[in-house]
Amino acid sequence: MLFDTHVHLNAEQYNEDLEEVIERAQEAGVTNMVVVGFDRPTIEKAMDLVERYEFIYACVGWHPVDAIDMTDDDLRWIDELSSHPKVVALGEMGLDYHWDKSPKEVQKEVFRKQIRLAKKVKLPIVIHNREATADIVEILKEERAEEIGGVMHCFSGSPETAKECVNMNFYISLGGPVTFKNAKKPKEVAAAIPLDKLLIETDCPYLAPHPYRGKRNEPSYVKLVAEQIAEIKGISYEEVAKATTRNAKKIFAIN
């Protein structure tokens, strides 16, 4: 029983073989997935997927790279979608200082607006962080995001930052990088963070785990993430699968 908490099955990389990808996921033991929409086209596709597949849920929000494109209408639309029974979180939202399409101040403003919306509609948030840890933690604290909590998606920071996020009511989600031989931090985080605060994800089609690194990722590979965490923690794969599924259902309020 595996729960892939972050997939982009709404990406064009799956246009040709989506059905087969989903079948392989189910064969690997994936019982639930959250598909993430982060702009108009991907949100529309995410909502289409949740209608078609009983075990797929949606997270809707606006990506920081495209913050400059978000309008008040977009935010109102996300607000409307938040009441859909299969929308379980808002996001992915946050800050991305790697790409310079959206100025930092615009990103911060859009991030704050989405946190405030999430607090209004009482949904957890899914955080995208690239090279912006200090500013993200500061904004989460200032906006009192611990009231709703959420997920630090594809966490790449230090164990110390991970613990700080856990103290703010966030789960730490690990993906393919925890399986990379040279990825010291994700392995340290997997060791340091209690199992009841960990989630697993693929972020597919990106960040495929070893031995598929560099290829298209897919939800069936989330099993490799769970196996790696089990090895790091010195516990059984079944324990990791059960705990991370339970954690996901708790944060996303799925019975």
DOVEXMI-910634 format. One line per field, with one value per atom (N, C-alpha, C): residue in one letter; x, y, z; atom name. Coordinates in Angstrom, 2 decimals, padded with zeros to 5 digits. Layout:
# residues N
aa = A,...
px = X,...
py = Y,...
pz = Z,...
at = CA,...
END
This chain:
# residues 255
aa = M,M,M,L,L,L,F,F,F,D,D,D,T,T,T,H,H,H,V,V,V,H,H,H,L,L,L,N,N,N,A,A,A,E,E,E,Q,Q,Q,Y,Y,Y,N,N,N,E,E,E,D,D,D,L,L,L,E,E,E,E,E,E,V,V,V,I,I,I,E,E,E,R,R,R,A,A,A,Q,Q,Q,E,E,E,A,A,A,G,G,G,V,V,V,T,T,T,N,N,N,M,M,M,V,V,V,V,V,V,V,V,V,G,G,G,F,F,F,D,D,D,R,R,R,P,P,P,T,T,T,I,I,I,E,E,E,K,K,K,A,A,A,M,M,M,D,D,D,L,L,L,V,V,V,E,E,E,R,R,R,Y,Y,Y,E,E,E,F,F,F,I,I,I,Y,Y,Y,A,A,A,C,C,C,V,V,V,G,G,G,W,W,W,H,H,H,P,P,P,V,V,V,D,D,D,A,A,A,I,I,I,D,D,D,M,M,M,T,T,T,D,D,D,D,D,D,D,D,D,L,L,L,R,R,R,W,W,W,I,I,I,D,D,D,E,E,E,L,L,L,S,S,S,S,S,S,H,H,H,P,P,P,K,K,K,V,V,V,V,V,V,A,A,A,L,L,L,G,G,G,E,E,E,M,M,M,G,G,G,L,L,L,D,D,D,Y,Y,Y,H,H,H,W,W,W,D,D,D,K,K,K,S,S,S,P,P,P,K,K,K,E,E,E,V,V,V,Q,Q,Q,K,K,K,E,E,E,V,V,V,F,F,F,R,R,R,K,K,K,Q,Q,Q,I,I,I,R,R,R,L,L,L,A,A,A,K,K,K,K,K,K,V,V,V,K,K,K,L,L,L,P,P,P,I,I,I,V,V,V,I,I,I,H,H,H,N,N,N,R,R,R,E,E,E,A,A,A,T,T,T,A,A,A,D,D,D,I,I,I,V,V,V,E,E,E,I,I,I,L,L,L,K,K,K,E,E,E,E,E,E,R,R,R,A,A,A,E,E,E,E,E,E,I,I,I,G,G,G,G,G,G,V,V,V,M,M,M,H,H,H,C,C,C,F,F,F,S,S,S,G,G,G,S,S,S,P,P,P,E,E,E,T,T,T,A,A,A,K,K,K,E,E,E,C,C,C,V,V,V,N,N,N,M,M,M,N,N,N,F,F,F,Y,Y,Y,I,I,I,S,S,S,L,L,L,G,G,G,G,G,G,P,P,P,V,V,V,T,T,T,F,F,F,K,K,K,N,N,N,A,A,A,K,K,K,K,K,K,P,P,P,K,K,K,E,E,E,V,V,V,A,A,A,A,A,A,A,A,A,I,I,I,P,P,P,L,L,L,D,D,D,K,K,K,L,L,L,L,L,L,I,I,I,E,E,E,T,T,T,D,D,D,C,C,C,P,P,P,Y,Y,Y,L,L,L,A,A,A,P,P,P,H,H,H,P,P,P,Y,Y,Y,R,R,R,G,G,G,K,K,K,R,R,R,N,N,N,E,E,E,P,P,P,S,S,S,Y,Y,Y,V,V,V,K,K,K,L,L,L,V,V,V,A,A,A,E,E,E,Q,Q,Q,I,I,I,A,A,A,E,E,E,I,I,I,K,K,K,G,G,G,I,I,I,S,S,S,Y,Y,Y,E,E,E,E,E,E,V,V,V,A,A,A,K,K,K,A,A,A,T,T,T,T,T,T,R,R,R,N,N,N,A,A,A,K,K,K,K,K,K,I,I,I,F,F,F,A,A,A,I,I,I,N,N,N
px = 000.84,000.00,000.88,000.98,001.83,000.99,001.37,000.67,001.70,001.61,002.50,001.86,002.45,001.81,002.03,002.80,003.07,003.39,002.40,002.60,002.13,002.73,002.29,001.85,000.86,000.32,-000.43,-000.61,-001.22,-000.18,001.05,002.12,002.06,002.54,002.47,003.30,004.24,005.08,004.26,003.00,002.16,001.03,001.09,000.01,-000.19,000.90,000.82,000.42,000.77,000.63,000.15,-000.71,-001.19,-001.80,-002.66,-003.32,-002.29,-001.27,-000.24,000.55,000.83,001.57,000.77,-000.53,-001.39,-001.49,-001.59,-001.62,-000.35,000.80,002.07,002.13,001.59,001.57,000.76,-000.42,-001.27,-000.61,000.06,000.77,001.90,002.49,003.58,003.05,001.71,001.13,000.72,000.73,000.31,-001.22,-001.76,-003.23,-003.82,-002.99,-003.46,-002.36,-002.83,-001.89,-002.55,-001.72,-002.19,-001.54,-002.39,-001.89,-001.93,-000.83,-000.66,-000.86,-001.78,-001.97,-001.43,-000.62,000.05,-000.12,-000.99,-001.36,-002.68,-003.23,-004.55,-004.61,-003.72,-003.83,-003.64,-002.65,-002.38,-003.46,-004.07,-005.17,-006.38,-006.68,-007.81,-007.60,-006.38,-006.09,-006.16,-005.71,-005.77,-007.22,-008.09,-009.50,-010.15,-009.69,-010.19,-009.78,-008.55,-008.05,-008.78,-009.11,-009.80,-011.22,-011.80,-013.15,-013.07,-011.96,-011.83,-011.33,-010.55,-009.94,-010.27,-010.88,-011.36,-010.23,-009.05,-007.93,-006.98,-007.31,-006.47,-007.16,-006.37,-006.85,-006.05,-006.52,-005.87,-005.37,-004.29,-003.77,-003.71,-004.30,-004.36,-003.77,-003.01,-002.38,-001.60,-000.70,000.06,001.54,002.29,003.72,004.48,005.49,006.21,006.91,007.39,008.06,007.12,005.82,004.82,004.00,004.51,003.76,003.35,004.21,003.95,002.71,002.33,001.17,-000.16,-000.10,-001.34,-002.18,-003.48,-004.41,-005.35,-006.11,-007.13,-008.17,-008.46,-009.40,-008.88,-007.58,-006.99,-007.14,-006.88,-007.00,-008.44,-009.38,-010.81,-011.19,-010.65,-010.92,-010.39,-009.17,-008.61,-009.49,-009.95,-010.88,-012.12,-012.71,-013.90,-013.60,-012.47,-012.11,-011.82,-011.43,-011.05,-012.19,-013.42,-014.57,-014.88,-014.20,-014.41,-013.97,-014.78,-014.44,-013.11,-012.58,-011.32,-010.12,-010.34,-009.21,-008.78,-007.58,-007.15,-006.09,-005.59,-004.56,-004.46,-003.83,-003.53,-002.02,-001.64,-000.24,-000.03,001.18,002.30,002.59,002.90,003.17,004.51,005.03,006.29,007.17,008.48,009.45,010.47,010.86,011.85,012.83,014.02,015.02,016.02,015.77,016.66,016.38,015.09,014.68,014.28,014.49,014.20,013.02,012.08,010.92,010.07,009.83,009.01,009.88,009.83,010.64,010.33,011.33,011.17,009.99,009.82,008.73,007.36,007.24,005.98,005.73,006.77,006.64,006.16,006.76,006.41,004.95,004.50,003.12,002.12,002.41,001.53,001.53,002.68,002.80,001.92,002.04,001.24,-000.26,-000.65,-002.08,-002.62,-001.80,-002.25,-002.31,-001.37,-001.43,-002.70,-003.00,-004.20,-005.47,-005.48,-006.63,-006.76,-005.66,-005.69,-006.22,-005.83,-006.35,-007.85,-008.30,-009.74,-010.54,-010.03,-010.77,-010.38,-009.44,-009.03,-008.48,-007.52,-006.82,-005.32,-004.60,-003.14,-002.49,-001.23,-000.52,000.69,001.02,002.17,003.22,004.41,005.43,006.49,006.70,007.81,008.90,010.10,011.21,012.44,012.92,014.19,015.07,016.13,017.14,016.53,015.52,014.81,014.39,015.13,014.70,014.42,015.36,015.21,013.96,013.71,012.53,011.24,011.25,010.05,009.71,010.69,010.45,009.93,010.52,010.10,008.63,008.26,006.87,005.90,006.26,005.38,005.12,006.16,006.01,005.15,005.46,004.71,003.23,002.93,001.53,000.85,001.56,001.03,000.48,001.29,000.88,000.72,001.27,001.12,-000.34,-001.20,-002.64,-003.25,-002.69,-003.21,-002.19,-000.89,000.14,000.21,000.95,001.08,002.27,002.82,003.87,005.04,006.24,007.45,007.82,007.40,007.49,008.93,009.31,010.64,011.72,011.72,012.56,014.04,014.80,016.23,017.10,016.49,017.25,017.93,018.41,019.16,018.19,018.70,017.87,017.37,018.21,017.82,016.60,016.64,015.50,014.27,014.49,013.37,012.68,013.47,012.90,012.12,012.66,011.98,010.60,010.57,009.31,008.33,008.83,007.99,007.35,008.13,007.60,006.54,006.49,005.45,004.28,004.18,003.03,003.13,004.36,004.57,005.18,004.76,005.36,006.51,007.49,008.65,008.48,008.42,008.22,009.53,009.89,011.13,010.81,011.61,011.41,012.68,012.79,013.91,015.29,015.59,016.95,017.45,016.55,017.00,017.70,017.45,018.08,019.40,019.72,020.95,022.17,023.19,024.37,025.03,025.02,025.74,024.83,023.56,022.62,022.69,023.60,023.87,022.70,022.20,021.18,019.87,019.29,018.04,018.19,019.34,019.58,019.66,020.31,020.40,019.01,018.20,016.83,016.00,016.13,015.39,015.74,017.01,017.46,016.97,016.95,016.68,015.21,014.36,012.96,012.15,011.33,010.53,009.61,009.38,008.57,007.18,006.64,005.27,005.19,006.34,006.36,006.89,007.04,007.58,006.49,006.65,005.81,006.74,006.19,006.98,006.29,007.08,006.54,007.50,007.00,007.91,008.19,007.23,007.32,007.44,006.90,007.00,006.30,006.85,007.87,009.32,009.51,010.86,011.52,012.83,013.58,013.41,013.52,013.40,014.47,014.09,015.07,016.07,017.16,018.12,017.38,017.53,018.47,017.89,016.81,016.18,016.55,017.51,017.89,018.14,017.53,017.70,016.63,015.85,014.76,013.44,012.36,011.03,010.64,010.24,009.79,008.32,007.86,006.44,006.09,004.80,004.40,004.84,004.96,005.38,006.75,007.57,008.92,008.94,007.79,007.75,008.14,007.97,008.36,009.86,010.66,012.12,012.46,011.66,011.86,011.58,010.47,010.10,011.17,011.66,012.70,013.97,014.34,015.56,015.41,014.25,014.01,014.05,013.46,013.48,014.93,015.75,017.16,017.89,017.67,018.33,017.92,016.63,016.12,016.30,016.69,016.87,015.56,014.50,013.19,012.66,011.50,010.99,010.34,010.38,009.70,008.21,007.59,006.16,005.85,006.75,006.56,006.54,007.47,007.56,006.31,005.92,004.74,003.50,003.30,002.11,002.10,003.24,003.31,003.14,003.82,003.73,002.34,001.68,000.30,-000.62,-000.44,-001.26,-001.04,000.22,000.53,-000.15,-000.09,-000.68,-002.19,-002.83,-004.28,-004.66,-003.79,-004.04,-003.94,-002.83,-002.66,-003.68,-004.04,-004.99,-006.44,-006.66,-008.02,-008.78,-008.11,-008.73,-009.05,-010.29,-010.68,-010.13
py = -001.19,000.00,001.25,001.91,003.10,004.30,005.47,006.71,007.66,007.91,008.87,010.25,011.08,012.34,013.48,013.24,014.36,013.83,013.84,013.40,014.48,014.47,015.36,014.50,013.64,012.81,013.66,014.95,015.92,016.54,016.04,016.56,015.88,016.59,016.08,014.82,014.57,013.36,012.07,012.17,010.97,010.94,011.84,011.90,010.59,009.84,008.63,007.37,007.32,006.03,006.15,007.13,007.36,006.11,005.43,004.22,003.19,002.95,001.96,002.40,003.70,004.24,004.01,004.27,004.08,002.59,001.75,000.29,-000.19,000.29,-000.11,000.37,001.55,002.07,001.14,000.74,-000.14,-001.50,-002.01,-003.29,-003.19,-002.00,-001.79,-001.56,-001.48,-001.31,000.11,001.01,002.40,002.44,002.78,002.79,004.19,005.22,006.60,007.50,008.58,009.59,010.96,011.98,013.36,013.97,014.38,015.02,016.53,017.19,018.61,019.48,020.45,021.44,022.77,023.44,024.66,025.86,025.71,026.84,026.43,027.27,026.96,025.59,025.33,024.05,022.83,022.89,021.70,021.50,022.58,022.43,021.80,022.26,021.68,020.18,019.80,018.37,017.58,018.20,017.52,017.24,018.22,018.05,016.98,016.88,015.84,014.45,014.34,013.05,012.59,013.53,013.10,012.63,013.13,012.65,011.26,010.96,009.68,008.54,008.86,007.80,008.01,007.01,007.10,007.34,006.78,006.80,007.98,008.88,010.07,011.29,012.07,013.33,014.48,015.70,016.87,017.87,018.53,019.68,020.80,021.95,023.03,024.32,025.00,026.25,026.89,027.79,028.52,028.42,027.98,027.76,029.08,029.15,030.43,030.93,030.00,030.43,031.29,030.93,031.64,032.65,033.03,033.94,035.22,035.69,036.95,036.87,035.65,035.46,035.32,035.13,034.86,036.12,036.00,037.12,036.89,037.93,037.78,036.74,036.67,035.66,034.25,034.05,032.73,032.34,033.30,033.02,032.69,033.43,033.15,031.76,031.38,030.06,028.95,029.14,028.17,028.10,029.23,029.29,028.44,028.61,027.83,026.33,025.97,024.55,023.90,024.72,024.18,023.45,023.74,023.07,021.71,021.38,020.07,018.97,017.92,016.89,016.19,016.23,015.54,016.49,017.77,018.70,018.65,018.11,017.82,018.79,019.69,020.65,021.76,022.87,023.96,023.98,024.17,024.21,023.58,023.41,023.71,025.20,025.73,027.17,027.32,028.53,028.75,029.75,029.47,030.39,029.59,030.13,029.49,030.55,030.57,031.58,031.08,029.89,029.36,030.02,030.10,030.75,032.19,033.10,034.51,035.08,034.20,034.69,035.65,035.28,036.10,036.73,038.06,038.74,038.19,038.22,037.66,038.26,039.58,040.23,039.77,039.55,039.03,037.62,036.79,035.42,035.43,036.29,036.34,036.74,037.71,038.19,037.09,036.41,035.32,034.17,033.89,032.86,033.21,034.45,034.88,034.81,035.23,035.19,033.76,032.82,031.43,030.82,031.20,030.72,031.24,032.51,033.10,032.44,032.13,031.42,030.03,029.33,027.99,028.03,029.06,029.19,029.45,030.24,030.53,029.27,028.46,027.26,026.02,026.21,025.14,023.90,024.15,023.06,023.18,022.05,022.11,022.64,023.01,023.57,022.70,022.69,021.92,022.93,022.84,023.87,023.46,024.33,024.21,025.17,024.64,025.46,025.18,026.18,026.03,027.23,026.96,027.98,029.16,028.89,029.98,029.62,028.72,028.16,029.21,030.13,031.11,031.95,032.40,033.24,032.44,031.18,030.34,030.14,029.78,029.56,030.84,031.97,033.25,033.56,033.36,033.64,032.67,031.40,030.43,030.85,031.35,031.80,033.06,034.02,035.30,035.10,034.18,033.94,032.90,032.43,031.43,030.20,029.72,028.58,027.29,027.28,026.07,025.77,026.77,026.56,025.54,025.45,024.47,023.37,023.70,022.71,022.35,021.27,020.87,019.99,020.12,019.22,020.03,019.70,020.25,019.27,019.62,018.72,018.57,017.34,017.00,017.74,017.51,018.27,018.04,019.13,019.02,019.76,020.25,021.02,020.14,020.78,020.08,019.43,018.48,017.89,018.95,019.97,021.03,021.80,022.15,022.85,021.94,020.66,019.70,019.67,019.65,019.62,020.91,022.03,023.32,023.28,022.69,022.58,021.64,020.53,019.59,020.32,021.17,021.93,022.94,023.26,024.17,023.39,022.09,021.29,020.87,020.68,020.22,018.82,018.05,016.75,016.95,016.08,016.13,015.04,015.44,014.49,014.27,013.00,012.64,011.91,012.20,011.59,010.93,010.84,010.16,010.50,011.78,012.12,011.33,010.84,010.06,008.78,008.34,007.11,007.39,008.67,008.99,008.73,008.13,007.77,008.98,010.12,011.30,012.28,011.89,012.82,012.67,013.42,013.28,013.81,015.01,015.65,014.85,014.44,013.68,012.41,011.75,010.55,010.92,012.04,012.50,012.85,013.48,013.83,012.58,011.60,010.34,009.67,009.77,009.17,009.97,011.30,012.17,012.39,012.37,012.72,011.48,011.57,010.40,009.93,008.63,008.03,008.63,009.06,009.61,011.02,011.55,012.88,012.82,011.62,011.47,011.09,011.60,011.20,010.79,010.06,009.69,010.21,010.47,011.02,010.69,010.87,010.77,012.12,013.06,014.30,013.97,012.79,012.37,013.38,013.62,012.87,013.25,014.06,014.55,013.68,013.84,013.28,011.78,011.03,009.57,009.02,008.06,007.48,006.57,006.28,005.28,003.94,003.11,003.18,003.85,004.60,005.24,006.72,007.16,008.58,009.09,010.25,010.85,010.43,009.41,008.97,009.56,009.31,009.78,009.02,009.74,009.14,008.75,007.82,007.47,006.95,006.95,006.64,005.27,004.28,002.94,002.99,003.97,004.07,004.57,004.99,005.47,004.34,003.10,001.93,001.98,002.45,002.54,003.57,004.62,005.65,005.04,004.31,003.65,002.64,001.88,000.87,001.53,002.66,003.36,003.90,004.48,005.01,003.86,002.73,001.56,001.15,001.13,000.74,001.73,003.03,004.06,003.96,003.70,003.65,002.29,001.29,-000.05,-000.69,-000.42,-001.00,-001.67,-002.32,-003.03,-002.07,-002.51,-001.76,-001.61,-002.67,-002.64,-001.55,-001.39,-000.35,001.05,001.27,002.58,002.81,001.78,001.91,002.23,001.48,001.66,003.04,003.44,004.71,005.91,005.88,007.04,007.15,006.02,006.06,006.64,006.18,006.70,008.21,008.65,010.08,010.90,010.38,011.10,011.22,010.14,010.18,011.15,011.26,012.19,013.65,014.01,015.42,015.82,014.90,015.22,014.91,014.48,014.18,013.24,012.12,011.08,009.90,009.47,008.35,007.03
pz = 000.00,000.00,000.00,-001.12,-001.26,-001.66,-001.16,-001.49,-002.08,-003.40,-004.06,-003.91,-003.05,-002.67,-003.65,-004.73,-005.65,-007.04,-007.91,-009.30,-010.27,-011.45,-012.52,-013.71,-013.46,-014.54,-015.56,-015.23,-016.14,-017.07,-017.04,-017.91,-019.28,-020.28,-021.66,-021.86,-020.95,-021.05,-020.99,-020.51,-020.40,-021.43,-022.40,-023.40,-024.13,-024.35,-025.18,-024.39,-023.11,-022.40,-020.96,-020.69,-019.32,-018.68,-019.43,-018.89,-018.42,-019.23,-018.89,-017.66,-017.58,-016.43,-015.14,-015.20,-014.03,-013.68,-014.68,-014.43,-013.73,-014.20,-013.57,-012.12,-011.87,-010.49,-009.59,-010.07,-009.27,-009.05,-010.07,-009.93,-008.89,-008.77,-007.80,-006.38,-006.24,-004.90,-004.57,-005.58,-005.34,-005.31,-004.14,-003.98,-004.10,-003.89,-003.99,-004.55,-005.22,-005.72,-005.60,-005.45,-005.55,-006.79,-007.74,-008.96,-008.75,-009.10,-008.78,-010.02,-009.90,-010.95,-010.48,-011.30,-010.82,-011.76,-012.77,-013.64,-014.30,-015.15,-015.74,-016.44,-017.42,-018.15,-017.24,-016.34,-015.51,-014.46,-013.98,-013.02,-013.72,-014.92,-015.67,-015.88,-016.25,-016.46,-015.16,-014.08,-012.77,-012.39,-012.61,-012.26,-013.14,-014.37,-015.27,-014.74,-014.27,-013.77,-012.52,-011.62,-010.39,-010.68,-011.76,-012.15,-012.76,-013.43,-014.14,-013.25,-012.23,-011.41,-009.94,-009.36,-007.98,-006.98,-007.26,-006.30,-006.50,-007.44,-007.67,-007.07,-006.33,-005.73,-006.33,-006.07,-006.68,-005.64,-006.02,-005.29,-006.32,-006.01,-007.00,-006.43,-007.25,-006.81,-007.93,-007.57,-008.59,-008.31,-009.31,-009.17,-009.06,-008.17,-008.01,-009.27,-010.11,-011.34,-012.19,-012.17,-012.98,-012.18,-011.01,-010.13,-010.85,-011.72,-012.42,-013.31,-013.70,-014.58,-013.82,-012.50,-011.76,-011.60,-011.93,-011.81,-010.63,-010.28,-009.22,-009.63,-010.92,-011.43,-011.17,-011.38,-011.14,-009.67,-008.78,-007.35,-006.96,-007.55,-007.28,-007.78,-008.93,-009.50,-008.57,-008.06,-007.11,-005.86,-005.41,-004.26,-004.55,-005.72,-006.10,-006.13,-006.74,-006.86,-005.51,-004.54,-003.23,-002.53,-002.94,-002.29,-002.93,-004.02,-004.66,-003.68,-003.52,-002.52,-002.74,-003.97,-004.22,-004.32,-004.04,-003.90,-002.43,-002.19,-000.82,-000.29,-001.15,-000.73,-001.75,-001.33,-002.26,-002.51,-003.78,-004.14,-005.52,-006.06,-005.23,-005.27,-004.12,-003.96,-003.25,-003.28,-002.58,-003.28,-003.30,-003.89,-004.70,-005.84,-006.68,-007.15,-006.56,-006.89,-007.94,-008.48,-009.51,-010.86,-011.19,-012.43,-012.13,-013.08,-012.78,-013.56,-013.96,-014.71,-013.86,-012.59,-011.70,-010.62,-010.50,-009.47,-008.07,-007.20,-005.86,-005.11,-005.22,-004.47,-004.97,-006.27,-006.84,-006.33,-006.34,-005.83,-004.38,-003.57,-002.15,-001.96,-002.73,-002.62,-003.01,-004.11,-004.58,-003.57,-002.99,-001.96,-000.75,-000.28,000.89,000.58,-000.61,-000.97,-000.93,-001.40,-001.43,-000.02,000.84,002.23,002.89,002.67,003.29,002.76,001.47,000.89,001.53,001.66,002.25,003.69,004.43,005.80,005.79,004.82,004.70,004.39,003.44,003.02,003.82,004.77,005.68,004.96,004.06,003.38,003.64,003.73,003.87,002.60,002.70,001.54,001.19,-000.10,-000.60,-001.08,-000.48,-000.66,-001.68,-002.66,-003.62,-003.16,-002.97,-002.51,-003.35,-004.03,-004.74,-004.43,-003.67,-003.33,-002.59,-001.75,-001.07,000.35,000.99,002.27,003.34,003.55,004.64,004.44,003.21,002.95,003.10,002.69,002.83,004.29,005.09,006.53,007.18,006.82,007.38,007.04,005.76,005.34,006.01,006.10,006.77,008.22,008.88,010.27,010.35,009.49,009.51,009.20,008.30,007.90,008.80,009.81,010.74,010.00,009.08,008.25,009.06,010.29,011.12,011.44,011.29,011.56,010.59,009.39,008.41,008.12,008.28,008.01,006.54,006.26,004.87,004.63,003.41,002.94,002.38,002.84,002.22,001.11,-000.11,-001.25,-001.73,-002.00,-002.51,-001.72,-000.42,000.50,000.21,000.12,-000.21,000.80,001.87,002.86,003.90,004.95,006.01,007.01,007.79,008.86,009.85,010.09,011.03,010.50,009.20,008.59,008.57,008.28,008.27,009.63,010.69,012.06,012.34,011.86,012.03,011.34,010.14,009.39,010.09,010.61,011.36,012.56,013.22,014.36,013.95,012.64,012.12,011.52,011.87,011.42,009.96,009.46,008.09,008.07,007.08,006.82,005.83,005.92,005.03,003.97,002.72,001.63,000.87,000.73,000.04,-001.25,-002.28,-003.59,-004.09,-005.41,-006.07,-005.55,-005.24,-004.80,-003.58,-002.73,-001.55,-001.99,-003.24,-003.75,-004.47,-004.72,-005.45,-004.55,-005.11,-004.32,-003.65,-004.37,-003.86,-003.11,-002.85,-002.22,-000.70,-000.10,001.33,002.17,001.83,002.68,002.76,001.62,001.75,002.59,002.51,003.32,004.81,005.10,006.50,007.04,006.18,006.58,006.83,005.94,006.10,007.43,007.82,009.08,010.29,010.15,011.31,011.63,010.61,010.81,011.19,012.24,012.64,011.51,011.47,010.41,010.34,011.48,011.47,010.91,010.45,009.82,008.39,007.84,006.49,005.49,004.27,003.13,002.00,001.02,-000.16,-001.41,-002.43,-003.68,-004.83,-006.04,-007.20,-007.84,-007.79,-008.57,-010.06,-010.44,-011.84,-012.76,-013.95,-014.67,-014.34,-013.31,-012.98,-011.91,-011.73,-010.61,-010.41,-011.47,-011.35,-010.41,-009.57,-008.63,-009.35,-008.66,-009.13,-009.21,-010.22,-011.34,-012.60,-012.47,-013.64,-013.76,-012.97,-012.95,-014.37,-014.67,-016.00,-016.99,-016.63,-017.51,-017.02,-017.75,-017.31,-016.04,-015.04,-013.78,-013.90,-013.04,-013.01,-011.61,-011.26,-009.88,-009.38,-010.26,-009.79,-009.11,-009.47,-008.92,-007.47,-006.95,-005.55,-004.61,-005.06,-004.27,-003.95,-004.92,-004.73,-003.65,-003.55,-002.52,-001.15,-001.03,000.23,000.65,-000.33,-000.02,000.50,-000.10,000.32,001.75,002.06,003.41,004.43,004.08,004.96,005.26,004.21,004.38,005.29,005.06,005.87,007.33,007.57,008.94,009.60,008.80,009.36,009.80,009.03,009.33,008.05,008.15,006.98,005.98,004.74,003.67,004.00,004.54,004.88,005.89,006.86,007.88,007.26,006.34,005.66,004.81,004.05,003.18,004.00,005.09,005.93,006.59,007.16,007.89,006.95,005.81,004.91,004.28,004.06,003.56,004.63,005.86,006.97,007.13,007.05,007.18,006.08,004.84,003.70,003.88,004.29,004.48,005.60,006.58,007.69,007.24,006.58,006.19,005.13,004.23,003.17,003.54,004.79,005.29,004.37,004.03,003.19,004.09,004.11,004.99,004.45
at = N,CA,C,N,CA,C,N,CA,C,N,CA,C,N,CA,C,N,CA,C,N,CA,C,N,CA,C,N,CA,C,N,CA,C,N,CA,C,N,CA,C,N,CA,C,N,CA,C,N,CA,C,N,CA,C,N,CA,C,N,CA,C,N,CA,C,N,CA,C,N,CA,C,N,CA,C,N,CA,C,N,CA,C,N,CA,C,N,CA,C,N,CA,C,N,CA,C,N,CA,C,N,CA,C,N,CA,C,N,CA,C,N,CA,C,N,CA,C,N,CA,C,N,CA,C,N,CA,C,N,CA,C,N,CA,C,N,CA,C,N,CA,C,N,CA,C,N,CA,C,N,CA,C,N,CA,C,N,CA,C,N,CA,C,N,CA,C,N,CA,C,N,CA,C,N,CA,C,N,CA,C,N,CA,C,N,CA,C,N,CA,C,N,CA,C,N,CA,C,N,CA,C,N,CA,C,N,CA,C,N,CA,C,N,CA,C,N,CA,C,N,CA,C,N,CA,C,N,CA,C,N,CA,C,N,CA,C,N,CA,C,N,CA,C,N,CA,C,N,CA,C,N,CA,C,N,CA,C,N,CA,C,N,CA,C,N,CA,C,N,CA,C,N,CA,C,N,CA,C,N,CA,C,N,CA,C,N,CA,C,N,CA,C,N,CA,C,N,CA,C,N,CA,C,N,CA,C,N,CA,C,N,CA,C,N,CA,C,N,CA,C,N,CA,C,N,CA,C,N,CA,C,N,CA,C,N,CA,C,N,CA,C,N,CA,C,N,CA,C,N,CA,C,N,CA,C,N,CA,C,N,CA,C,N,CA,C,N,CA,C,N,CA,C,N,CA,C,N,CA,C,N,CA,C,N,CA,C,N,CA,C,N,CA,C,N,CA,C,N,CA,C,N,CA,C,N,CA,C,N,CA,C,N,CA,C,N,CA,C,N,CA,C,N,CA,C,N,CA,C,N,CA,C,N,CA,C,N,CA,C,N,CA,C,N,CA,C,N,CA,C,N,CA,C,N,CA,C,N,CA,C,N,CA,C,N,CA,C,N,CA,C,N,CA,C,N,CA,C,N,CA,C,N,CA,C,N,CA,C,N,CA,C,N,CA,C,N,CA,C,N,CA,C,N,CA,C,N,CA,C,N,CA,C,N,CA,C,N,CA,C,N,CA,C,N,CA,C,N,CA,C,N,CA,C,N,CA,C,N,CA,C,N,CA,C,N,CA,C,N,CA,C,N,CA,C,N,CA,C,N,CA,C,N,CA,C,N,CA,C,N,CA,C,N,CA,C,N,CA,C,N,CA,C,N,CA,C,N,CA,C,N,CA,C,N,CA,C,N,CA,C,N,CA,C,N,CA,C,N,CA,C,N,CA,C,N,CA,C,N,CA,C,N,CA,C,N,CA,C,N,CA,C,N,CA,C,N,CA,C,N,CA,C,N,CA,C,N,CA,C,N,CA,C,N,CA,C,N,CA,C,N,CA,C,N,CA,C,N,CA,C,N,CA,C,N,CA,C,N,CA,C,N,CA,C,N,CA,C,N,CA,C,N,CA,C,N,CA,C,N,CA,C,N,CA,C,N,CA,C,N,CA,C,N,CA,C,N,CA,C,N,CA,C,N,CA,C,N,CA,C,N,CA,C,N,CA,C,N,CA,C,N,CA,C,N,CA,C,N,CA,C,N,CA,C,N,CA,C,N,CA,C,N,CA,C,N,CA,C,N,CA,C,N,CA,C,N,CA,C,N,CA,C,N,CA,C,N,CA,C,N,CA,C,N,CA,C,N,CA,C,N,CA,C,N,CA,C,N,CA,C,N,CA,C,N,CA,C,N,CA,C,N,CA,C,N,CA,C,N,CA,C,N,CA,C,N,CA,C,N,CA,C,N,CA,C,N,CA,C,N,CA,C,N,CA,C,N,CA,C,N,CA,C,N,CA,C,N,CA,C,N,CA,C,N,CA,C,N,CA,C,N,CA,C,N,CA,C,N,CA,C
END
